[in-house]
Amino acid sequence: MSELRSAIDGLRGETLTELPDARIEEDFAEIRRTVEQLELEGMRRLAEIERRRLFERGGHLSAAGWLTAAHRMSWGLARDQVRTARALETMHETRAASDDGAISLSAARALVAAHDADPEAFAAAEERLVDAAKIHSLGDLGRVIAYWRQAVERERVEDDATVRERRRLHASLTFQGMVRLDGDLDPETGETLLTALRAVVDADVRRGVADDARTPAQRRADALGEICRHWLDRSDRPTVAGERPHVTLTVAADVLSAADVMRAAEAPSVTAGAIGMLPGPTTMCELDHAGPVPAEMARRLACDASVMRVVLSGRSEPLDVGRRTPVVPPAIRRAVVLRDRRCRFPGCDRPHTWCDAHHVTHWADGGPTSLANLILLCRRHHRAIHERGGVSLAMSAEGPEFRGADGTRLDDRAPP
């Protein structure tokens, strides 16, 4: 180990700007290969740690738990490391090819996933799959493994019942109200999801919005939100506890006023665990499932929603519950749609079915729910308008006036 550390110190001491191009490329390739060899050796020792149950010395319940605590790994990475280390102990062909450098560590992990899906069938086909890993790219290897798994399933059953049995979907809350999705969909459901996501993403791409800086992953996340919103907005949804399914936001009336939003933004941040113990109106702003959310998000969601008044006593006991009423009545919304037809943000042409009716002066600040104070904005541009320090909107005699963060006026399309 001391020689290894000395070699690393020697590499750190080199001045890279003085090295020729060929040397840089050769060094990088050799370092990558060495890193993979070291990782394989680490996994071999990790498998031995699990076999001897050395993690129990520190009171840990598993090798993955020990990795997260002792080596500060995420749970997902720790579980993957343990799973790979355990599987490679029985995958002798894969291990030998990895040690020789014939296949990459990424290819070995793909083979581990195939092994875990069906260890018995993999043992019979390991040599052929390793040969495929030696000659194919990682993407092509994934297709080879997929066809192999289909062939295995075809030998066992005549239909896709076994494949469907493996379907699963987990949705769990993480830090700051983020929701993590993880799962495996059967081919039919998966194809349906991919087709729907592609349709929404392609619609955005065809519109060619110049300022769209979202990553492909962010585009897919937004597309999934649009698909869910469209499903919830349909009038034929089955009721749950007497109501159509809907997103529920609980917010104190004071939070919706612009002055209180500014005070909340300037106040120190509050951890989610302390929300329930702190009094005051700025703490009363949360979604049913995701928990506490910023006040500006509450104002944006309240622009075009249904509102139910709940009067509480000093001990947060409900005294009176009003009827649920829409902020924007259907007749006024139809008038806004007839006038605007689509999102009014300059350069955007998302249809009205993708839009909210935005109050230019928020109703909580005394703004009227009238045609002159409403404008259609797609959810993405609606969010941009409500973000502090971002795009601003004002109504003038000529119509809506959008300005960028630097105050520059954004040219609007001609009014419909």
N, C-alpha and C positions, 0 to 999 in steps of 0.2 A: 504493500500500500504506500510506503514511503517513496518508492521509485515512481509510482503512478503520480503522486502529488508533485514530485520533482519534475516529471515530464510536463505536467500542466503548468507549473511555474515557468518552465522554459518557454512554452508557447505564449504565455502572457507577456514575457519579456521581449518578444519580437515586435518590431515596428512594421506594421502591415503595409504602410504606404511605400516601403522600400522593397517589397517583394514583387517579383514578376507575376503576370496574370496566371501563367501555367502553374506556378507554385501555389498560388492562392487556391485555385481549383483543386489541385491534388491534395492539399492540406484539408480542405473542407470535406472532400470525399472520404479521406482516411479518418477524420474526426467523427463523421457521421457513422462510419462502420464501427469505430471503436466504441462510440456511445451505445450503439445497439448491442455490442458484445457485453459491455458493462451492465446494461439493463437486463440482459438475459442471465448473467451471473447473479445479479441482484434478485431476480425472480427465483432462481434455483435455491438461493439461500432463504428467500421468503417462504418457499414451499417447505423447507426443512424447519423453519421457525414454526410454521403452522403444524407440521407433523409432531414436533416435540412439545407443542403448546406452550412455547416460551412466553407468549403474550400474557399468560395468566399470572406471571410473576408480578406484574404491575397492576393486577386486578382487572385487566381488560377481559371482555367476554369473547372477543374474536380477534383474528389477525387484522381484519379491516379496522376494527375499533382501535387497535394498537397503532396502526399506521396513521389514522387521523389525529390521535392524541400526541404520539411521540414524534411524528414526522410532518405534522400539520398538512396532511393531504385532505382533499375534499372526500366526502363519503363515496361519491361516484367513482372517482379515480382509485380510491383504496379498494373498493369492491372489485373493480376491473383488474387491478394488479393481483389480488389474491386469486381471483377466478382464473386468470391467465397462468399464473405460477402453478396452480394446482393441476390444470389441464395439461400443461407441457410435461409434467412428470410422467404422464401415461401416453403422450403423443410422441413416440420415439422417432418416427420418420420426420415429423415436423421439427422436433428439437435438433436433430442432426443437420437438417438443411439450414436451419437458422444459425447454428454454430459454425457451419462452413461458409456462411455468407451467400448461399445459393438463393435464399429467399429473404425478404426484408422482415423486420419485426411487425410492420403493419400487415403484411400478408399472413404472418403467423397468427396475429390476433383474429384475422378473418377466418382462418382455419379453426381457431379455438371456438369461435362462435358456432361454426358448423358442428364441431365436436359436441358442444354443450346441447345442441338441439337434438342430437341422436347419437350418443357415444357408441352404441353397438354397430350401427350402420356406418359410422365414420371409421371405426377400426378396420372394417372390411375394405373401405375405399380410400384410406389415408394415402397410400402410395401414389394412386392416380391423382388425387387432389393436390398433393405436394408437387408432383410433376407439372400440373397445371399452373401452380403458383410460381414455378421457376420460369415459365415462358410467357405468362400473361401479365398485363398491367393489373393494378389493384381493382380498377373498375370492371375489367373483363373477368377477373377472378371472382368478383361478387356475382356476376351472371352465371359463371360455371357452377358455383356453389348453389345458387338458386335452382338451376336445372337439376342438379344432383338431388337436392331435397325434394323436388317435385317427383323425380323418378322413384325415390324411396317411398314417398307417400302413395304413389300410384300402385306400387307393389302391395301395399297393405290394405288400401280401401279403394272403392270404385268411385267415391265422391269426395267432396272437400270438407267433410264433417270434421276430420282430425285437424285440418288446418284451422278451421274456424274455432275449434276448442282452445287454440292458443291465443285468441284475440284478447286484448286487455287495453285499458286506458286509465291512467292515473292522472289526476289533477290535484295538486297540493299547493297550499299557500307557502310562500317563502318570505324573505326579508322585504320590508317596505310594501307589503301587499301584492308583490309580484306572484303570479301563478305559474307553476312549472308543470308542463305536460310531458308525459312519458308513456309509451305504449306500443303495441303491435296490432295492426289492423289486418283482418283477412283480406285477400286480394280484391274482392268485390268492393268492400267498404273503402279500402285504401285507394283503389282506382277512382271511386266516386269523390273522395276527398281531394285527391290530386287534381282531378278535372275541375272541381269547383274552385280550388285555389288558383289554378292556372287561368281560369276564365276571368277572375277578378283582377289578378296581377296583369294579365295581358290587356285588360281594358284600361288600366292605368298607363301601361307602356304606350298603347296606341294613342292616348291623349297627348303624350309627349310633354309632360309638365317640365319646364326648364329647371325649376328650383328643387326638383325631387332628389334629395341627397340620401334617401333611405337605402340601406343595404338590402340584398335579396331576402335575407332572413326577416328583416323588418317589414318588407312588403308582404311576405307570406303571413306574418303575424297580424298585420292590419287587414289582410284579406279574410282571415279566419274571423276576425271581429265583425266585418261587414256581413259575412254569411250568417253569423249568429244573430246579428241585429235584424236582418231581413226575416229570419225565421220567427223571431219574437214579435215583429211588427205585424205579422199576418193576423187577420181577424178570426181565422178558424182554428187558432191554437186551443188545445184542451185546457180547461181551467184547473188551477191548483188551489185548494182551500177556497173555492168560490171566485177566484180571480184568474185572469189570464197571466201566464208567466211574464215577469217583468224584472228589470233591475231596480232594486230598492236602495235609496239613499236616505239616511236619517241625518238631518242637519238642523241646527238651531237657527231660528229666524235671523238673528243678528249676524250670523256668519255670512249670509248672502248679501249684506250691504257692502258697498265698496270700501268704506272706511274701516270696517272690521276685518276685511280681507287684507288690507294693508297692514293693520296691526298684527294680524296673525303671521304675515310674511316676515315682519321685522322681529317677531318674538323668537326666543331660543327654541330650537327643535325639541320635540317631546317624544320619547320612546313609546312604542306601541304598548308596552307593558304598563306604562304609567298613566295611560289615557283615562282609565276608569277611575282613577283616584284624584284627578285634578278637576276642580270646579271651574266654571266659567264657560261662556258661549263658544269660544274657539275650540274647545275640546269635543264639541258635539257635531261631528262631521265624519260619517263613516258609511261604507257599503255593507250590505248584509254579510257577504262572504269574504271580501278582500280586506275589510277592516277600515281603519282611519285613512282618509284621503285629504289632499290639500283643499283649501277653501276655494281656490280658483276652479278646480275640477267640479266642485259642487255647484258653483255658479254656471258653469258651462252645461252641466247635465240639467240644471233647473230651467234653462232657457226654453226648452221645448219638451215639457214633461207633464205628468199629472201630479197634482199636489194634494196631500191629505194633511189637515191641521190636527195636531195633537197637543192639547194643553196639559202641562205637567204641574204638579205641586212642588214644593221645595224639596221633597224627598224623591223626586223623579217618579211620582205615582201619577198615572194618567187620570185626568179629571174630565176631559172631554175629547172626543174624537169626531172630526168632521168628515164630510163626504169627500171622496176622491174626485177632483175636478181638473180638467185639462187647463194648463196655462194658456195655450193657444187653442181656442175653440176650433172645431173642424171647419166651420164656415170661413173663419179668417184665414186658416191655413190654406184652404182651397183658393182663396183670393191671392195669397202670397205666391202659391204655385203658379196660378194663372198669369201673374205679372212677371215673376222671375224665371219660371220654367226650369231653371237649373241653378247650380252654385254660381253666385254672383262674384266670386273672387276673380280678379283679372287673370285671364288665361285658362280658367278651369271650366270644364263643361260636364261635370258629373251630374247625372239626372236628379230630379227632385226626390226620387225614392231613396237616394243616398244622402239626403240633406236634412238638417235641422232648421227650424225657424228661429233665428237668432234675434234676441232683443238688443238693438243698438244701445239703448239705455236700459239697463237691466230692470226688470219689473220690481225687484227687491229695492231698487234705488228710486222707485217712483215712476219708472218708464211705463208708458201705456202699452197694452197689448193691442196695437192698432197697425194697420197696413203701413203707415208712415214710419213706424218704429221697428218693423220686422224686415228681415232679409234672409233669403235662403243661403246657407253655407254647408258644404259637405263636411263630414265629421273631421277630416284632416285640417281643413282651413278654419273650421269652427274652433278646434283646439288651438290653432295658431293665434287666433284673435284673442283668446282668453289668457294666453301666456303673457306674464309680465315682461316688459322690455322687448316684446316682439312686434308683430304687425298691429297697427291700430286702424279703427274704422270710425268714421263719423258720417252723419247724414247732412247733406246740404240741399239747396233747392235744385241742383242739377242731378242729385242722386247720391249713391254711396261713394265715399271718398276713402280709399285705402292708402295707407302710408307704411313704408318699411320701418325697420328699427332705427334707421338713421334719419327718419323724417321725410325721405324722398317719396313723392306721390307715385303710386303704381297706377299705370294707365288701365282704366276699366274698359270693358267691351261696351258696345252701344247698348243702351237699355232696351229690353225686349218690347 
